[in-house]
Amino acid sequence: MKRAMTKIFADFIARRGLKSTKQRDIILDGFLASDRHLSIEELYLKIRASHPNIGYATVYRTLKLFAEAGIAREMQFGDGQTRYEHAGEGEHHDHLVCTRCGSIEEFENETIEQLQAEVANSRGFLIEKHRLELYGVCGSCRK
């Protein structure tokens, strides 16, 4: 997946006439190495630890480029921060969001997907895209 995402981004940069930079490569590596939904600040702090010369604005602009290139998806979970997740081709999942600690857990459930399709079909509705986010308290916070 990393190789494919790197190629997609390199092709996007070339089409846009932008420069391929070492800083963008470092940010891409940091983003792809994470399995979390990262805010700009979280990714910036992660990268700054080993590359203090990369600024917050560079991380911000680069994440926006990742979203434009289709390798990242911008997500809002009601806490005022934009988070980014990997955007896999044809991949779909939903989210459980803890309102206490802010943890975000991805899940897939074929029954839910089928039920959504049935509801849409019964009303003559064509789903183009959708998101399901369930907000509540995670198991750790409930203990």
DSSP file (Angstrom, degrees, kcal/mol; ACC not computed):
  #  RESIDUE AA STRUCTURE BP1 BP2  ACC     N-H-->O    O-->H-N    N-H-->O    O-->H-N    TCO  KAPPA ALPHA  PHI   PSI    X-CA   Y-CA   Z-CA
    1    1 A M     >        0   0    0      0, 0.0     4,-2.8     0, 0.0     5,-0.2   0.000 360.0 360.0 360.0 -41.4    0.0    0.0    0.0
    2    2 A K  H  >  +     0   0    0      1,-0.2     4,-2.5     2,-0.2     5,-0.2   0.916 360.0  49.2 -59.6 -43.7    2.8    2.4    0.9
    3    3 A R  H  > S+     0   0    0      1,-0.2     4,-2.2     2,-0.2    -1,-0.2   0.913 112.1  48.3 -62.4 -43.0    4.4    2.0   -2.5
    4    4 A A  H  > S+     0   0    0      2,-0.2     4,-2.5     1,-0.2    -2,-0.2   0.916 112.8  47.6 -64.8 -43.3    1.1    2.6   -4.3
    5    5 A M  H  X S+     0   0    0     -4,-2.8     4,-2.5     1,-0.2    -2,-0.2   0.896 110.7  52.3 -64.8 -39.4    0.3    5.7   -2.2
    6    6 A T  H  X S+     0   0    0     -4,-2.5     4,-2.5    -5,-0.2    -1,-0.2   0.909 111.3  46.8 -62.6 -41.9    3.8    7.1   -2.8
    7    7 A K  H  X S+     0   0    0     -4,-2.2     4,-2.7     2,-0.2     5,-0.2   0.916 110.4  52.1 -66.9 -42.9    3.3    6.6   -6.6
    8    8 A I  H  X S+     0   0    0     -4,-2.5     4,-2.2     1,-0.2    -2,-0.2   0.927 113.0  45.2 -58.4 -44.6   -0.1    8.2   -6.6
    9    9 A F  H  X S+     0   0    0     -4,-2.5     4,-2.8     2,-0.2    -2,-0.2   0.915 111.9  51.2 -68.2 -41.6    1.3   11.3   -4.7
   10   10 A A  H  X S+     0   0    0     -4,-2.5     4,-2.2     1,-0.2    -2,-0.2   0.911 112.0  47.5 -60.9 -42.1    4.3   11.5   -7.0
   11   11 A D  H  X S+     0   0    0     -4,-2.7     4,-2.5     2,-0.2    -1,-0.2   0.900 111.7  50.7 -64.6 -41.0    2.1   11.4  -10.1
   12   12 A F  H  X S+     0   0    0     -4,-2.2     4,-2.0    -5,-0.2    -2,-0.2   0.931 110.1  49.2 -62.0 -46.6   -0.2   14.0   -8.5
   13   13 A I  H  X>S+     0   0    0     -4,-2.8     5,-2.4     1,-0.2     4,-0.6   0.912 112.2  48.9 -59.6 -44.0    2.7   16.4   -7.8
   14   14 A A  H ><5S+     0   0    0     -4,-2.2     3,-1.0     1,-0.2    -1,-0.2   0.924 110.3  50.3 -63.7 -45.0    4.0   16.0  -11.3
   15   15 A R  H 3<5S+     0   0    0     -4,-2.5    -1,-0.2     1,-0.3    -2,-0.2   0.859 111.5  48.9 -61.5 -35.3    0.6   16.7  -12.9
   16   16 A R  H 3<5S-     0   0    0     -4,-2.0    -1,-0.3    -5,-0.2    -2,-0.2   0.556 112.2-120.7 -81.9  -7.4    0.3   19.8  -10.8
   17   17 A G  T <<5 +     0   0    0     -3,-1.0    -3,-0.2    -4,-0.6     2,-0.2   0.761  64.2 143.7  73.2  24.5    3.7   21.0  -11.7
   18   18 A L      < -     0   0    0     -5,-2.4     2,-0.3    -6,-0.2    -1,-0.2  -0.544  53.2-102.4 -93.5 161.9    4.9   21.0   -8.1
   19   19 A K        -     0   0    0     -2,-0.2     2,-0.7    -3,-0.1    -1,-0.1  -0.594  22.8-128.8 -83.4 143.1    8.3   20.1   -6.8
   20   20 A S        -     0   0    0     -2,-0.3     2,-0.3     4,-0.0     3,-0.0  -0.837  39.1-172.3 -86.4 119.3    9.0   16.8   -5.2
   21   21 A T     >  -     0   0    0     -2,-0.7     4,-1.9     1,-0.1     5,-0.1  -0.811  37.8-125.5-118.9 156.5   10.7   17.7   -1.9
   22   22 A K  H  > S+     0   0    0     -2,-0.3     4,-2.4     1,-0.2     5,-0.2   0.876 112.3  56.7 -62.1 -38.7   12.4   15.8    0.9
   23   23 A Q  H  > S+     0   0    0      1,-0.2     4,-2.4     2,-0.2    -1,-0.2   0.917 106.5  48.1 -62.0 -43.2   10.1   17.4    3.4
   24   24 A R  H  > S+     0   0    0      1,-0.2     4,-2.6     2,-0.2    -1,-0.2   0.892 110.9  52.1 -63.7 -38.5    7.0   16.1    1.6
   25   25 A D  H  X S+     0   0    0     -4,-1.9     4,-2.5     2,-0.2    -2,-0.2   0.910 110.2  48.2 -62.9 -42.4    8.6   12.7    1.4
   26   26 A I  H  X S+     0   0    0     -4,-2.4     4,-2.4     2,-0.2    -2,-0.2   0.916 113.0  47.8 -64.7 -43.8    9.2   12.7    5.2
   27   27 A I  H  X S+     0   0    0     -4,-2.4     4,-2.6     2,-0.2    -2,-0.2   0.904 111.6  50.7 -64.6 -41.4    5.7   13.9    5.9
   28   28 A L  H  X S+     0   0    0     -4,-2.6     4,-2.9     2,-0.2     5,-0.2   0.927 110.2  49.4 -61.6 -45.5    4.3   11.2    3.6
   29   29 A D  H  X S+     0   0    0     -4,-2.5     4,-1.8     1,-0.2    -2,-0.2   0.920 112.6  47.9 -59.5 -44.2    6.3    8.5    5.4
   30   30 A G  H  X S+     0   0    0     -4,-2.4     4,-0.6     2,-0.2    -2,-0.2   0.898 113.7  47.3 -64.0 -41.0    5.1    9.7    8.8
   31   31 A F  H >< S+     0   0    0     -4,-2.6     3,-1.0     1,-0.2    -2,-0.2   0.940 114.3  45.3 -65.1 -47.9    1.5    9.8    7.6
   32   32 A L  H 3< S+     0   0    0     -4,-2.9    -1,-0.2     1,-0.2    -2,-0.2   0.763 106.6  60.6 -69.8 -24.3    1.6    6.4    6.0
   33   33 A A  H 3< S+     0   0    0     -4,-1.8     2,-0.3    -5,-0.2    -1,-0.2   0.663  92.7  83.8 -76.0 -15.4    3.4    4.9    9.0
   34   34 A S    <<  -     0   0    0     -3,-1.0    52,-0.1    -4,-0.6     4,-0.1  -0.649  55.4-168.4 -91.5 144.7    0.5    5.8   11.3
   35   35 A D        +     0   0    0     -2,-0.3     2,-0.2     2,-0.1    -1,-0.1   0.149  64.8  88.9-110.8  16.8   -2.6    3.7   11.7
   36   36 A R  S    S-     0   0    0     69,-0.0     2,-0.9    48,-0.0    50,-0.2  -0.577  89.6-101.3-107.2 170.2   -4.5    6.4   13.5
   37   37 A H        -     0   0    0     -2,-0.2     2,-0.3    67,-0.2    48,-0.2  -0.846  52.4-156.6 -89.3 103.5   -6.7    9.3   12.5
   38   38 A L  E     -A   84   0A   0     46,-1.9    46,-2.8    -2,-0.9     2,-0.2  -0.651  13.3-146.6 -95.0 137.0   -4.1   12.1   12.8
   39   39 A S  E  >  -A   83   0A   0     -2,-0.3     4,-2.2    44,-0.3     5,-0.2  -0.494  36.1-105.8 -82.7 167.1   -4.7   15.8   13.3
   40   40 A I  H  > S+     0   0    0     42,-0.6     4,-2.8     1,-0.2     5,-0.2   0.931 122.6  50.1 -58.5 -45.5   -2.3   18.2   11.7
   41   41 A E  H  > S+     0   0    0      1,-0.2     4,-2.9     2,-0.2     5,-0.2   0.902 108.0  52.1 -63.0 -41.8   -0.8   18.9   15.2
   42   42 A E  H  > S+     0   0    0      2,-0.2     4,-2.0     1,-0.2    -1,-0.2   0.925 113.5  43.5 -61.5 -44.4   -0.3   15.2   16.0
   43   43 A L  H  X S+     0   0    0     -4,-2.2     4,-2.5     2,-0.2     5,-0.2   0.914 113.1  52.9 -67.3 -41.3    1.5   14.5   12.7
   44   44 A Y  H  X S+     0   0    0     -4,-2.8     4,-3.1    -5,-0.2    -2,-0.2   0.937 110.7  46.3 -58.1 -48.2    3.6   17.7   13.1
   45   45 A L  H  X S+     0   0    0     -4,-2.9     4,-1.2     1,-0.2    -1,-0.2   0.878 111.9  51.8 -64.3 -37.4    4.7   16.7   16.6
   46   46 A K  H  < S+     0   0    0     -4,-2.0     4,-0.5    -5,-0.2    -1,-0.2   0.921 116.6  39.2 -63.3 -44.5    5.5   13.2   15.4
   47   47 A I  H >X S+     0   0    0     -4,-2.5     4,-2.2     1,-0.2     3,-1.2   0.884 108.2  61.6 -74.7 -39.5    7.6   14.5   12.6
   48   48 A R  H 3< S+     0   0    0     -4,-3.1    -1,-0.2     1,-0.3    -2,-0.2   0.802  90.6  70.4 -58.7 -30.2    9.2   17.3   14.6
   49   49 A A  T 3< S+     0   0    0     -4,-1.2    -1,-0.3     1,-0.2    -2,-0.2   0.869 118.7  17.4 -57.1 -37.9   10.8   14.8   17.0
   50   50 A S  T <4 S+     0   0    0     -3,-1.2    -1,-0.2    -4,-0.5    -2,-0.2   0.557 135.8  39.6-111.2 -11.4   13.2   13.7   14.3
   51   51 A H    ><  +     0   0    0     -4,-2.2     3,-1.9     3,-0.1    -1,-0.2  -0.597  59.9 169.4-137.2  73.7   13.0   16.5   11.8
   52   52 A P  T 3  S+     0   0    0      0, 0.0    -4,-0.1     0, 0.0    -1,-0.1   0.628  71.9  69.8 -65.3 -12.0   12.8   19.8   13.7
   53   53 A N  T 3  S+     0   0    0      2,-0.1     2,-0.6    -5,-0.0    -5,-0.1   0.552  77.7  92.0 -82.7  -6.5   13.3   21.8   10.5
   54   54 A I  S <  S-     0   0    0     -3,-1.9     2,-0.1    -7,-0.1    -3,-0.1  -0.803  71.4-145.8 -92.2 121.8    9.8   20.9    9.2
   55   55 A G     >  -     0   0    0     -2,-0.6     4,-1.8     1,-0.1     3,-0.2  -0.359  21.5-112.1 -88.4 164.5    7.3   23.5   10.2
   56   56 A Y  H  > S+     0   0    0      1,-0.2     4,-2.8     2,-0.2     5,-0.2   0.898 116.4  54.9 -58.2 -44.5    3.6   23.3   11.1
   57   57 A A  H  > S+     0   0    0      1,-0.2     4,-2.7     2,-0.2    -1,-0.2   0.860 106.0  52.3 -61.8 -35.6    2.5   25.1    8.0
   58   58 A T  H  > S+     0   0    0      2,-0.2     4,-2.3     1,-0.2    -1,-0.2   0.912 110.6  46.9 -66.6 -42.3    4.4   22.7    5.8
   59   59 A V  H  X S+     0   0    0     -4,-1.8     4,-2.6     2,-0.2     5,-0.2   0.928 113.1  50.6 -63.7 -44.3    2.7   19.7    7.4
   60   60 A Y  H  X S+     0   0    0     -4,-2.8     4,-1.9     1,-0.2    -2,-0.2   0.953 113.6  43.1 -57.5 -53.3   -0.7   21.5    7.0
   61   61 A R  H  X S+     0   0    0     -4,-2.7     4,-1.9     1,-0.2    -1,-0.2   0.875 114.0  51.8 -63.5 -37.5   -0.2   22.3    3.3
   62   62 A T  H  X S+     0   0    0     -4,-2.3     4,-2.4    -5,-0.2    -1,-0.2   0.898 107.4  51.1 -69.7 -40.3    1.2   18.8    2.6
   63   63 A L  H  X S+     0   0    0     -4,-2.6     4,-2.1     2,-0.2    -1,-0.2   0.893 108.5  52.9 -63.0 -38.0   -1.8   17.1    4.3
   64   64 A K  H  X S+     0   0    0     -4,-1.9     4,-2.3    -5,-0.2    -1,-0.2   0.903 108.8  50.2 -61.7 -40.3   -4.1   19.2    2.2
   65   65 A L  H  X S+     0   0    0     -4,-1.9     4,-2.5     2,-0.2    -2,-0.2   0.898 106.8  54.6 -63.8 -40.4   -2.2   18.0   -0.9
   66   66 A F  H  X>S+     0   0    0     -4,-2.4     5,-2.2     1,-0.2     6,-1.2   0.915 109.5  47.8 -58.9 -42.3   -2.6   14.4    0.2
   67   67 A A  H ><5S+     0   0    0     -4,-2.1     3,-0.7     1,-0.2    -2,-0.2   0.918 111.9  48.8 -65.6 -42.7   -6.3   14.9    0.4
   68   68 A E  H 3<5S+     0   0    0     -4,-2.3    -1,-0.2     1,-0.2    -2,-0.2   0.863 110.0  52.6 -63.3 -35.5   -6.4   16.5   -3.0
   69   69 A A  H 3<5S-     0   0    0     -4,-2.5    -1,-0.2    -5,-0.2    -2,-0.2   0.650 115.3-118.1 -75.3 -15.4   -4.3   13.6   -4.4
   70   70 A G  T <<5S+     0   0    0     -4,-0.8    -3,-0.2    -3,-0.7    -2,-0.1   0.625  88.4 105.8  88.8  13.6   -6.8   11.1   -3.0
   71   71 A I  S   <S+     0   0    0     -5,-2.2    16,-1.9    -6,-0.2     2,-0.3   0.548  79.8  42.5-101.0  -8.9   -4.4    9.4   -0.6
   72   72 A A  E     -B   86   0A   0     -6,-1.2     2,-0.4    14,-0.3    -2,-0.2  -0.964  68.7-148.5-133.1 152.1   -5.9   11.0    2.5
   73   73 A R  E     -B   85   0A   0     12,-2.6    12,-1.8    -2,-0.3     2,-0.4  -0.983  16.6-133.2-121.5 130.2   -9.4   11.6    3.7
   74   74 A E  E     -B   84   0A   0     -2,-0.4     2,-0.4    10,-0.2    10,-0.2  -0.676  28.9-171.9 -81.3 132.9  -10.3   14.6    5.8
   75   75 A M  E     -B   83   0A   0      8,-3.2     8,-2.8    -2,-0.4     2,-0.4  -0.964  16.4-158.7-129.1 143.6  -12.6   13.6    8.7
   76   76 A Q  E     +B   82   0A   0     -2,-0.4     6,-0.1     6,-0.2    -2,-0.0  -0.988   9.0 179.0-119.4 128.5  -14.5   15.7   11.3
   77   77 A F        -     0   0    0      4,-0.6     5,-0.1    -2,-0.4    -1,-0.1  -0.002  58.0 -94.7-120.4  28.6  -15.5   14.0   14.6
   78   78 A G  S    S+     0   0    0      3,-0.1    -2,-0.0     1,-0.1     0, 0.0   0.549 102.2 100.8  78.8   7.3  -17.2   16.9   16.4
   79   79 A D  S    S-     0   0    0      2,-0.3     3,-0.1    23,-0.1    -1,-0.1   0.308  96.8-107.3-107.4   9.0  -14.2   18.0   18.4
   80   80 A G  S    S+     0   0    0      1,-0.2     2,-0.4     0, 0.0    -4,-0.0   0.427  86.0 108.8  84.8  -2.4  -13.3   20.9   16.1
   81   81 A Q        -     0   0    0    -42,-0.0    -4,-0.6   -41,-0.0     2,-0.5  -0.890  64.9-133.7-110.9 138.7  -10.2   19.3   14.7
   82   82 A T  E     - B   0  76A   0     -2,-0.4   -42,-0.6    -6,-0.1     2,-0.3  -0.766  27.1-166.5 -83.5 131.6   -9.7   18.0   11.2
   83   83 A R  E     -AB  39  75A   0     -8,-2.8    -8,-3.2    -2,-0.5     2,-0.4  -0.853   8.0-141.9-117.1 156.2   -8.2   14.5   11.2
   84   84 A Y  E     -AB  38  74A   0    -46,-2.8   -46,-1.9    -2,-0.3     2,-0.3  -0.947  16.7-179.5-122.1 138.0   -6.7   12.6    8.3
   85   85 A E  E     - B   0  73A   0    -12,-1.8   -12,-2.6    -2,-0.4   -48,-0.1  -0.918  40.3 -87.7-129.1 159.7   -6.9    8.9    7.5
   86   86 A H  E     - B   0  72A   0     -2,-0.3     2,-0.8   -14,-0.2   -14,-0.3  -0.398  35.5-142.2 -63.2 140.7   -5.5    6.8    4.7
   87   87 A A        -     0   0    0    -16,-1.9     2,-0.2    -2,-0.1    -1,-0.1  -0.833  20.3-166.7-109.6  92.8   -7.8    6.7    1.7
   88   88 A G    >   -     0   0    0     -2,-0.8     3,-1.5     1,-0.1     2,-0.2  -0.560  32.0 -98.3 -81.1 143.3   -7.6    3.2    0.3
   89   89 A E  T 3  S-     0   0    0      1,-0.3     3,-0.1    -2,-0.2    -1,-0.1  -0.416 103.7  -8.1 -61.0 121.5   -9.1    2.4   -3.1
   90   90 A G  T 3  S+     0   0    0      1,-0.2     2,-0.3    -2,-0.2    -1,-0.3   0.499 100.8 137.5  71.8   3.2  -12.5    0.9   -2.7
   91   91 A E    <   +     0   0    0     -3,-1.5     2,-0.4     2,-0.0    -1,-0.2  -0.622  28.0 179.9 -85.2 138.9  -12.1    0.6    1.1
   92   92 A H        +     0   0    0     -2,-0.3     2,-0.3    -3,-0.1    39,-0.1  -0.999   9.2 153.0-138.7 139.1  -15.0    1.5    3.3
   93   93 A H        -     0   0    0     -2,-0.4    39,-0.3    15,-0.1    15,-0.2  -0.963  28.1-133.3-152.3 167.0  -15.3    1.5    7.1
   94   94 A D  E     -C  107   0B   0     13,-3.1    13,-2.1    -2,-0.3     2,-0.4  -0.610  22.2-120.6-117.7 178.8  -17.2    3.2    9.8
   95   95 A H  E     -Cd 106 133B   0     37,-2.3    39,-2.8    11,-0.2     2,-0.5  -0.957  10.2-157.4-133.4 142.2  -16.2    4.8   13.1
   96   96 A L  E     -Cd 105 134B   0      9,-2.8     9,-2.8    -2,-0.4     2,-0.5  -0.982  24.7-164.9-107.3 122.8  -16.8    4.5   16.9
   97   97 A V  E     -Cd 104 135B   0     37,-3.3    39,-2.2    -2,-0.5     2,-0.5  -0.947  12.7-140.9-118.3 120.9  -15.9    7.8   18.5
   98   98 A C  E  >  - d   0 136B   0      5,-2.7     4,-1.0    -2,-0.5    39,-0.2  -0.676   4.3-158.3 -81.3 124.9  -15.4    8.1   22.3
   99   99 A T  T  4 S+     0   0    0     37,-3.2    38,-0.1    -2,-0.5    -1,-0.1   0.536  88.4  46.9 -80.9  -6.3  -16.8   11.3   23.6
  100  100 A R  T  4 S+     0   0    0     36,-0.4    -1,-0.1     3,-0.1    37,-0.1   0.875 128.2  15.1 -96.7 -57.0  -14.7   11.1   26.7
  101  101 A C  T  4 S-     0   0    0      2,-0.1    -2,-0.1    37,-0.0    36,-0.1   0.603  94.7-124.3 -98.6 -12.0  -11.1   10.2   25.6
  102  102 A G     <  +     0   0    0     -4,-1.0    -3,-0.1     1,-0.2   -23,-0.1   0.529  52.1 157.4  83.3   5.4  -11.5   11.0   21.9
  103  103 A S        -     0   0    0     -6,-0.1    -5,-2.7     1,-0.0     2,-0.5  -0.320  28.0-153.0 -64.6 149.2  -10.4    7.6   20.7
  104  104 A I  E     -C   97   0B   0     -7,-0.2     2,-0.5    -9,-0.0    -7,-0.2  -0.988   9.9-171.1-128.2 121.9  -11.6    6.6   17.3
  105  105 A E  E     -C   96   0B   0     -9,-2.8    -9,-2.8    -2,-0.5     2,-0.3  -0.952  13.4-142.7-116.9 130.6  -12.1    2.9   16.4
  106  106 A E  E     +C   95   0B   0     -2,-0.5     2,-0.3   -11,-0.2   -11,-0.2  -0.623  24.6 173.4 -86.2 147.6  -12.7    1.8   12.8
  107  107 A F  E     -C   94   0B   0    -13,-2.1   -13,-3.1    -2,-0.3     2,-0.4  -0.990  21.2-150.1-149.9 158.4  -15.1   -1.1   12.1
  108  108 A E        +     0   0    0     -2,-0.3     2,-0.3   -15,-0.2   -15,-0.1  -0.984  14.1 176.0-126.8 139.8  -16.7   -2.9    9.2
  109  109 A N     >  -     0   0    0     -2,-0.4     4,-1.9     1,-0.1     3,-0.3  -0.860  17.4-163.8-148.1 109.6  -20.1   -4.6    9.3
  110  110 A E  H  > S+     0   0    0     -2,-0.3     4,-2.6     1,-0.2     5,-0.2   0.824  91.3  59.5 -63.4 -33.0  -21.6   -6.1    6.2
  111  111 A T  H  > S+     0   0    0      2,-0.2     4,-2.4     1,-0.2    -1,-0.2   0.912 106.0  48.0 -62.9 -42.3  -25.1   -6.3    7.8
  112  112 A I  H  > S+     0   0    0     -3,-0.3     4,-2.4     2,-0.2    -2,-0.2   0.923 111.5  50.6 -62.9 -44.1  -25.1   -2.5    8.3
  113  113 A E  H  X S+     0   0    0     -4,-1.9     4,-2.0     1,-0.2    -2,-0.2   0.913 111.9  47.1 -61.2 -43.0  -24.0   -2.0    4.7
  114  114 A Q  H  X S+     0   0    0     -4,-2.6     4,-2.5     1,-0.2    -1,-0.2   0.899 110.8  51.9 -65.7 -40.4  -26.7   -4.3    3.4
  115  115 A L  H  X S+     0   0    0     -4,-2.4     4,-2.5     2,-0.2    -2,-0.2   0.906 108.7  50.5 -64.0 -41.5  -29.4   -2.6    5.5
  116  116 A Q  H  X S+     0   0    0     -4,-2.4     4,-2.4     1,-0.2    -1,-0.2   0.921 111.4  48.6 -61.1 -43.5  -28.4    0.9    4.2
  117  117 A A  H  X S+     0   0    0     -4,-2.0     4,-3.0     1,-0.2    -2,-0.2   0.904 111.2  50.5 -63.7 -41.1  -28.6   -0.4    0.6
  118  118 A E  H  X S+     0   0    0     -4,-2.5     4,-2.5     2,-0.2    -2,-0.2   0.922 110.8  48.3 -63.1 -44.6  -32.0   -1.9    1.3
  119  119 A V  H  X S+     0   0    0     -4,-2.5     4,-0.8     2,-0.2    -2,-0.2   0.934 114.8  45.6 -62.0 -45.9  -33.4    1.3    2.8
  120  120 A A  H ><>S+     0   0    0     -4,-2.4     5,-3.1     1,-0.2     3,-1.0   0.943 113.7  48.8 -62.8 -48.0  -32.1    3.4   -0.1
  121  121 A N  H ><5S+     0   0    0     -4,-3.0     3,-1.7     1,-0.3    -1,-0.2   0.886 105.4  57.6 -60.2 -40.4  -33.4    0.9   -2.7
  122  122 A S  H 3<5S+     0   0    0     -4,-2.5    -1,-0.3     1,-0.3    -2,-0.2   0.714 112.5  42.2 -65.6 -18.4  -36.8    0.8   -1.1
  123  123 A R  T <<5S-     0   0    0     -3,-1.0    -1,-0.3    -4,-0.8    -2,-0.2   0.265 116.6-111.0-109.5   9.6  -37.1    4.5   -1.5
  124  124 A G  T < 5 +     0   0    0     -3,-1.7     2,-0.4     1,-0.2    -3,-0.2   0.787  69.5 146.7  68.1  27.6  -35.6    4.7   -5.0
  125  125 A F      < -     0   0    0     -5,-3.1     2,-0.7    -6,-0.2    -1,-0.2  -0.810  41.7-147.7-102.7 135.3  -32.5    6.4   -3.7
  126  126 A L        -     0   0    0     -2,-0.4     2,-0.4    -3,-0.1    -9,-0.0  -0.902  14.7-142.7-103.1 115.3  -29.0    5.9   -5.1
  127  127 A I        +     0   0    0     -2,-0.7     3,-0.1     1,-0.2   -10,-0.0  -0.632  22.9 175.0 -77.2 125.8  -26.2    6.1   -2.5
  128  128 A E        -     0   0    0      1,-0.5     2,-0.3    -2,-0.4    -1,-0.2   0.780  69.7 -22.3 -96.7 -38.3  -23.1    7.8   -3.9
  129  129 A K        -     0   0    0      2,-0.0    -1,-0.5     0, 0.0     2,-0.3  -0.964  63.9-175.8-162.2 161.6  -21.2    7.9   -0.6
  130  130 A H        -     0   0    0     -2,-0.3     2,-0.4    -3,-0.1    -3,-0.0  -0.988  12.5-150.9-157.5 163.5  -21.9    7.7    3.1
  131  131 A R        -     0   0    0     -2,-0.3     2,-0.5   -39,-0.1   -37,-0.1  -0.998   4.7-162.7-138.1 140.0  -20.4    7.9    6.5
  132  132 A L        +     0   0    0     -2,-0.4   -37,-2.3   -39,-0.3     2,-0.4  -0.984  13.1 173.8-124.3 121.4  -21.5    6.2    9.8
  133  133 A E  E     -d   95   0B   0     -2,-0.5     2,-0.5   -39,-0.2   -37,-0.2  -0.993  13.4-161.4-127.6 124.1  -20.1    7.6   13.0
  134  134 A L  E     -d   96   0B   0    -39,-2.8   -37,-3.3    -2,-0.4     2,-0.4  -0.927   9.5-157.9-107.0 125.2  -21.3    6.3   16.4
  135  135 A Y  E     +d   97   0B   0     -2,-0.5     2,-0.3   -39,-0.2   -37,-0.2  -0.862  38.9  96.5-106.9 134.3  -20.6    8.6   19.4
  136  136 A G  E    S-d   98   0B   0    -39,-2.2   -37,-3.2    -2,-0.4     2,-0.5  -0.904  72.5 -47.7-179.6-153.3  -20.5    7.2   22.9
  137  137 A V        -     0   0    0     -2,-0.3   -39,-0.1   -39,-0.2   -40,-0.0  -0.927  50.1-132.5-114.4 125.3  -18.2    6.0   25.6
  138  138 A C     >  -     0   0    0     -2,-0.5     4,-1.7     1,-0.1   -41,-0.0  -0.173  27.9-103.9 -71.5 166.6  -15.5    3.4   24.8
  139  139 A G  H  > S+     0   0    0      1,-0.2     4,-0.8     2,-0.2    -1,-0.1   0.856 119.0  54.2 -59.8 -38.4  -14.9    0.3   27.0
  140  140 A S  H >4 S+     0   0    0      1,-0.2     3,-0.7     2,-0.2    -1,-0.2   0.923 110.5  45.3 -64.4 -44.5  -11.8    1.7   28.6
  141  141 A C  H 34 S+     0   0    0      1,-0.2    -1,-0.2     2,-0.2    -2,-0.2   0.790 107.6  59.2 -70.5 -27.2  -13.5    4.9   29.7
  142  142 A R  H 3<        0   0    0     -4,-1.7    -1,-0.2     1,-0.2    -2,-0.2   0.709 360.0 360.0 -74.3 -19.5  -16.5    2.9   31.0
  143  143 A K    <<        0   0    0     -4,-0.8    -1,-0.2    -3,-0.7    -2,-0.2   0.477 360.0 360.0 -75.7 360.0  -14.3    0.9   33.4
